[in-house]
Amino acid sequence: MDYGVLSILPPLLAITLALVTRDVLISLTVGILAGFLILNNYQPLDAVLAMLDSIVALFAEGWVVKTLIFSLFVGSVIRLMVDSGGVAGLVHFLTQKSRAVRSARGAMLLAYLIGVVIFIESSITSLVAGTVARPLCDKYGVSRQKLAYICDATSAPVCSLIPLNGWGALLLGLLATQITAGVLSGSAVEILLKSIVYNFYSWLTLLLVLVVILRNWDIGPMRRFEENTTPVNIPVPPEGVHIGRMLLPLAVLIGMMPLSLYFTGQASLLGEGKALESQTFLDTIFAGSGSTSVFYAVLATLLVAFVQYVILGSMSRQDYFRSMFAGAGELLPIVTILVLAFVIGNLVKELDAGNYLASLAQGWLSAGWIPVLVFLLSAVIAFATGTSWGTFSIMMPIGVSLAVATGADVYLVVGAVVSGGVFGDHSSPISDTTIISSLAAGCDVVDHTASQLPYALLAGAGAAVLFTVFGFALL
């Protein structure tokens, strides 16, 4: 059934309510209910029952359960690193012993550096950068909103540019599906790697946030938040804190990700009947499961933390589990929002919003306009759904088909899909990365959305211009 303009109503309603009410949870619920009313002929009871069934059905998906458990346990890891004194030890080392961070700019550059280096998963990137840099930003008078912007602007963009993670696995799977269907030819790995140079939004965002830090460039609401922030004294850490209590768990969390991708990639290739000897290391990595890998990584980190903190005597067993469950509890609101985000993503797909948006412009644009069109459509869908991954799943087959049918450059169009997904996700108040970045920095979600939106729009406008120029230049 063709729902037309009604297909985009539920996500737009959720976003509007989120901006007005500042309550993302209620806004998502209302948007989802509106969608199920459309699907169920406007019968309220049928719509409510269908919504509940849809939520329950999510937990039958293994990747969803692993992602949710990971999201809870990464909160446990962060809380354990704080309560064990690891974060205080790192802050003391950076500010007192090495004096590597001695200014507001240094605190922001630390958050930026962490965001660039930790590219294993966008949620981990934001949480670690926020946890480490927040006390330093407080000390030197950097607003929580600016820290949230730095965390957000270096999470998804970096993960999409260095795809040795779940992002790469997802994108390769989507491209491989198009190759299997006969729409594309060649290697999925080659197509993805060649498209990275055209991921204009991510490149521009990383450059822009660096300019914001170095030039202290505050525009829009960010200027007000910065003017109203005053430095806060960091208390002297107690005796016994040690930097290793943060660095070792963090190293395990980061190091286990590529190992897990390699392990799950081998299992996937064997399941497809492929000989491992004929596969390169990158082929195996890209064949891995992102959701399974982050799940393994966080479980391994909790185990190592237990040995380091409890067995070696820096925490009691009771304190360890108290911190572990408290950290998971802090992420419970995020997990609830993630569940609703998954539901609205599936809902938008069922309403066929992607094809509706694409159909609005098909047939009247030349090939040169296809990349920027795909970029803008991807941005709208990601903004409306709050998920870049869901957008990739919707727009990759649409974008690739448009490119092949019109003669537009395929690598440029793949880059446009990824760029648009990251742009819309970065700007959306119902995005998981937006919400997690706000949590990591300790600021309100709507304040974070409003203060980073001017920067996101600036980078988005630049990306749109580049996609237009290259769209015609590569014909």
C-alpha positions in Angstrom: 0.0 0.0 0.0 1.2 3.5 -0.9 1.0 5.8 2.1 2.4 8.8 0.4 3.1 11.8 2.5 1.7 9.9 5.6 4.9 7.7 5.5 7.0 10.6 6.8 4.5 11.9 9.3 5.4 9.7 12.3 9.1 10.6 12.5 8.4 14.2 11.8 5.9 14.3 14.6 8.4 12.6 17.0 11.1 15.2 16.2 8.7 18.2 16.5 7.4 17.0 19.9 11.0 16.4 21.0 12.0 19.9 20.3 8.8 21.4 21.9 8.5 19.2 24.9 12.2 18.3 25.4 11.1 14.8 26.2 12.5 12.4 23.7 10.9 9.3 25.2 7.4 10.5 25.1 7.9 12.1 21.7 9.1 8.8 20.2 6.2 6.9 21.7 3.7 9.4 20.2 5.4 9.2 16.8 5.4 5.4 16.9 1.7 5.3 17.9 0.8 7.6 15.1 2.6 5.3 12.6 0.8 2.3 13.9 -2.5 4.1 13.7 -1.8 4.7 10.0 -0.9 1.0 9.5 -4.0 -0.2 11.4 -6.7 1.9 9.7 -6.8 4.4 12.6 -8.1 1.8 15.1 -6.6 2.8 18.5 -6.7 -0.6 20.2 -5.2 -2.3 17.2 -2.5 0.3 16.9 -1.5 0.0 20.6 -1.4 -3.8 20.4 0.6 -3.7 17.2 3.1 -1.3 18.8 3.6 -3.5 21.8 4.0 -6.6 19.6 6.6 -4.7 17.5 8.6 -3.8 20.6 8.5 -7.4 21.9 9.5 -8.7 18.4 12.7 -6.7 18.5 14.0 -9.0 21.2 13.8 -12.0 18.9 16.6 -10.3 16.9 20.0 -11.4 18.2 21.8 -8.3 17.0 19.3 -6.1 18.8 19.7 -7.9 22.1 23.5 -7.8 21.9 23.4 -4.1 21.1 21.2 -3.3 24.0 23.3 -5.4 26.4 26.4 -3.8 25.1 24.8 -0.3 25.7 24.1 -1.2 29.3 27.5 -2.8 30.0 29.5 0.0 28.4 27.8 2.2 31.1 29.1 -0.3 33.7 32.7 -0.1 32.3 32.6 3.7 32.4 31.3 3.8 36.0 33.8 1.2 37.1 36.7 3.3 35.6 35.3 6.3 37.5 34.7 4.6 40.9 38.0 2.8 40.8 39.9 6.1 40.6 41.1 5.4 37.0 39.5 8.6 35.5 40.7 10.7 38.5 44.2 9.2 38.0 44.2 10.1 34.3 43.0 13.7 35.0 45.6 14.1 37.7 48.3 12.9 35.4 47.2 15.2 32.6 46.8 18.3 34.7 49.4 17.9 37.5 52.1 15.4 36.6 52.6 15.8 32.9 50.8 19.1 32.6 49.8 18.0 29.1 46.4 19.8 29.5 46.8 23.3 30.9 44.0 25.2 29.2 40.4 25.1 27.8 41.8 24.5 24.4 43.9 21.6 25.6 40.8 20.0 27.3 38.8 20.2 24.1 41.7 18.9 22.0 41.9 15.9 24.3 38.3 15.1 23.7 38.8 15.6 20.0 41.9 13.3 20.0 40.0 10.6 21.9 37.2 10.8 19.4 39.5 10.4 16.4 41.6 7.6 17.9 38.8 5.4 19.3 36.9 4.5 16.1 35.6 1.1 17.1 32.0 2.2 17.9 30.3 5.6 18.0 28.8 5.1 21.4 32.1 4.1 23.0 33.8 7.0 21.4 31.3 9.5 22.8 31.2 8.0 26.3 35.0 7.7 26.7 35.7 11.2 25.3 33.0 12.7 27.6 34.0 10.8 30.7 37.7 11.7 30.4 37.4 15.3 29.2 34.4 16.4 31.3 36.3 17.2 34.5 39.0 18.9 32.5 36.5 21.0 30.6 34.8 21.9 33.9 38.1 23.0 35.3 38.9 25.3 32.4 35.3 26.7 31.9 34.3 24.8 28.7 30.5 24.4 28.6 29.1 20.9 28.7 27.3 21.7 25.4 30.5 22.3 23.6 32.0 19.1 25.0 28.9 17.3 23.8 29.3 18.8 20.3 33.0 17.6 20.2 32.0 14.1 21.4 29.1 13.9 18.8 31.1 15.4 15.9 34.0 12.9 16.3 32.0 9.8 16.9 29.9 8.8 13.8 32.1 10.8 11.3 35.3 9.0 12.4 33.6 5.6 12.5 32.3 6.1 9.0 35.7 7.2 7.7 37.7 4.3 9.3 35.4 1.4 8.7 37.3 -1.2 10.7 34.3 -1.6 12.9 30.6 -2.5 12.8 30.0 0.4 10.4 32.2 -1.1 7.8 30.6 -4.6 8.3 27.1 -3.1 7.7 28.1 -1.0 4.7 29.9 -3.9 3.1 26.9 -6.2 3.7 24.6 -3.7 2.0 27.0 -3.3 -1.0 27.5 -7.1 -1.3 23.7 -7.5 -1.5 23.6 -5.1 -4.4 26.4 -7.0 -6.1 24.6 -10.3 -5.5 21.4 -8.8 -7.0 23.3 -7.8 -10.1 22.9 -4.1 -9.6 26.6 -3.5 -9.0 29.7 -5.3 -10.2 33.1 -5.7 -8.6 34.3 -5.9 -5.0 32.3 -4.5 -2.1 35.5 -3.7 -0.2 36.9 -1.8 -3.2 33.7 0.2 -3.6 33.5 1.1 0.0 37.2 2.2 0.2 36.9 4.3 -2.9 33.8 6.0 -1.6 35.5 7.1 1.6 37.1 10.1 -0.1 33.6 11.3 -1.1 32.2 11.1 2.5 32.3 14.9 2.4 30.1 15.6 5.5 32.3 13.6 7.8 35.5 15.2 6.5 34.1 18.7 6.8 32.7 18.0 10.3 36.1 16.8 11.6 37.7 19.9 10.1 35.1 22.2 11.4 35.2 21.0 15.0 39.0 21.4 14.9 38.5 25.0 13.8 35.9 25.6 16.5 38.4 24.4 19.1 41.5 26.2 17.8 39.7 29.5 17.0 37.2 29.3 20.0 34.5 29.9 17.4 31.1 30.1 19.1 28.0 30.7 17.0 24.2 30.5 17.7 23.2 29.1 21.1 26.7 27.8 21.8 27.8 31.4 22.4 25.3 31.8 25.2 26.3 28.5 26.8 29.9 29.4 26.7 29.3 32.9 28.2 27.4 31.4 31.1 30.0 28.8 32.0 32.6 29.4 34.8 35.6 27.3 35.7 35.2 24.7 38.5 37.9 23.5 40.8 38.7 19.8 40.5 39.2 18.2 43.9 42.6 16.7 44.7 42.2 13.0 44.0 42.6 10.7 47.0 45.6 8.5 47.6 45.8 5.3 45.6 44.2 6.4 42.4 46.1 5.1 39.4 46.0 5.8 35.7 46.3 2.2 34.9 42.8 1.5 36.3 41.4 3.4 33.3 44.0 2.6 30.6 43.9 -1.2 30.9 40.1 -1.7 30.7 40.1 0.9 27.9 42.8 -0.9 26.0 40.9 -4.2 26.3 37.7 -2.5 25.1 39.5 -1.1 22.0 41.7 -4.1 21.3 38.9 -6.7 21.5 36.9 -5.0 18.8 39.1 -5.9 15.8 39.9 -9.3 17.3 36.1 -10.0 17.7 35.5 -8.7 14.2 38.2 -11.1 12.9 36.8 -14.0 14.9 33.2 -13.4 13.8 34.3 -12.8 10.3 36.0 -16.2 10.1 32.8 -17.8 11.4 30.7 -15.9 8.8 33.1 -16.9 5.9 33.1 -20.5 7.0 29.3 -20.5 7.1 29.2 -19.2 3.5 31.5 -22.1 2.5 34.5 -19.9 1.7 38.1 -21.0 2.3 39.8 -18.8 4.9 43.1 -19.1 3.2 41.9 -17.2 0.2 40.6 -14.2 2.3 42.7 -11.3 3.3 42.8 -9.9 6.8 40.5 -7.0 5.8 38.1 -9.3 4.0 37.8 -11.3 7.3 37.4 -8.1 9.4 34.7 -6.7 7.1 32.8 -10.0 7.2 32.5 -9.8 11.0 29.4 -8.9 13.0 29.5 -5.5 14.6 26.8 -6.2 17.2 28.5 -9.4 18.3 31.9 -7.8 18.4 31.0 -5.0 20.6 29.1 -7.5 22.8 32.3 -9.7 23.2 34.5 -6.6 23.7 32.5 -5.2 26.6 32.1 -8.6 28.3 35.9 -9.1 28.0 36.5 -5.6 29.5 34.2 -6.4 32.5 36.1 -9.6 33.1 39.5 -7.9 33.0 38.2 -5.1 35.2 37.0 -7.7 37.8 40.5 -9.2 37.9 42.2 -5.9 38.0 40.0 -4.3 40.6 38.8 -7.1 42.8 41.3 -9.9 42.5 44.2 -7.5 42.7 42.6 -5.7 45.6 41.7 -2.1 44.7 37.9 -2.7 45.0 35.8 -5.1 47.0 33.6 -7.6 45.2 30.5 -5.8 46.6 31.7 -2.4 45.4 32.5 -3.8 42.0 29.0 -5.1 41.4 27.5 -2.1 43.0 29.3 0.1 40.5 28.7 -2.2 37.6 24.9 -2.2 38.1 24.8 1.5 38.9 26.6 2.2 35.6 24.2 0.0 33.7 21.3 1.8 35.4 22.6 5.1 34.2 22.4 3.9 30.6 18.9 2.4 31.0 17.1 5.5 29.7 19.4 5.4 26.6 18.6 1.7 26.1 14.9 2.5 26.3 15.2 5.2 23.7 17.3 2.9 21.5 14.4 0.3 21.6 12.0 3.0 20.5 14.4 4.2 17.8 14.7 0.7 16.4 10.9 0.5 16.4 10.4 3.8 14.5 13.1 2.8 12.1 11.3 -0.4 11.3 8.0 1.5 11.1 9.4 4.0 8.6 10.7 1.1 6.5 7.2 -0.5 6.6 5.6 2.7 5.6 8.1 2.9 2.7 9.1 6.5 3.4 12.5 6.1 1.6 10.9 5.1 -1.7 8.3 7.9 -1.3 10.9 10.5 -0.8 13.0 9.2 -3.7 10.0 9.1 -6.0 9.4 12.8 -5.5 12.4 13.7 -7.5 12.8 10.7 -9.9 12.4 11.4 -13.6 13.1 15.1 -13.6 16.7 15.3 -12.6 19.9 14.8 -14.7 22.6 12.4 -13.5 24.7 15.3 -12.1 22.1 16.1 -9.5 21.7 12.5 -8.3 24.6 12.6 -5.7 23.3 15.7 -3.9 19.7 14.4 -4.1 20.8 11.1 -2.5 22.7 13.1 0.2 19.7 15.3 1.0 17.2 12.3 1.0 19.6 10.3 3.3 19.9 13.3 5.6 16.1 13.8 5.8 15.5 10.1 6.6 18.3 10.0 9.2 17.0 13.2 10.8 13.5 11.8 10.9 14.4 8.3 12.2 17.4 9.2 14.4 19.5 6.4 12.9 22.3 6.5 10.3 22.4 2.7 10.1 18.7 2.4 9.3 19.2 5.1 6.7 22.0 3.2 5.1 19.7 0.2 4.9 17.0 2.2 3.3 19.0 4.5 1.0 21.9 2.3 -0.2 19.7 0.2 -2.6 17.8 3.3 -3.7 21.0 5.4 -4.2 22.9 2.7 -6.1 20.0 1.9 -8.3 19.6 5.6 -9.2 23.3 5.9 -9.9 23.3 2.9 -12.2 20.2 3.9 -14.0 21.3 7.5 -14.7 25.1 7.0 -15.1 26.0 9.0 -11.9 29.3 8.0 -10.3 28.7 5.0 -8.0 31.5 5.8 -5.6 30.2 9.3 -5.2 26.7 8.2 -4.6 27.8 5.6 -2.0 29.7 8.5 -0.3 26.5 10.6 -0.5 24.4 7.9 1.3 27.0 7.6 4.1 27.4 11.4 4.4 23.7 12.0 4.4 23.1 9.4 7.0 25.7 10.8 9.3 24.5 14.4 8.8 20.9 13.6 9.6 21.8 11.4 12.5 24.2 14.1 13.8 21.4 16.8 13.7 18.5 14.7 15.0 17.4 15.1 18.7 16.2 11.5 18.7 19.5 10.0 17.5 21.2 7.6 19.8 24.6 9.3 19.3 23.0 12.7 20.1 21.5 11.3 23.3 24.7 9.4 24.3 26.9 12.5 23.6 24.6 14.6 25.9 24.8 11.9 28.6 28.6 11.7 28.3 29.0 15.4 28.6 26.3 15.9 31.2 24.0 18.3 29.4 20.4 18.4 28.3 19.7 16.6 24.9 17.7 19.5 23.5 20.4 22.1 24.5 23.0 19.9 22.8 20.9 19.6 19.7 20.2 23.3 19.5 23.8 24.3 20.1 25.4 21.9 17.6 22.8 22.3 14.8 24.4 25.5 13.3 27.7 23.7 13.0 26.0 20.6 11.5 24.1 22.8 9.0 27.3 24.6 8.0 29.1 21.3 7.3 26.0 19.9 5.6 25.7 22.9 3.3 29.4 22.5 2.4 28.9 18.8 1.7 25.8 19.6 -0.5 27.9 22.0 -2.6 30.7 19.4 -3.0 28.3 16.7 -4.0 26.8 19.1 -6.6 30.2 20.0 -8.0 31.5 16.5 -8.1 28.2 15.2 -9.4 28.7 17.1 -12.7 32.5 16.9 -12.7 32.5 13.1 -12.6 29.9 12.5 -15.4 
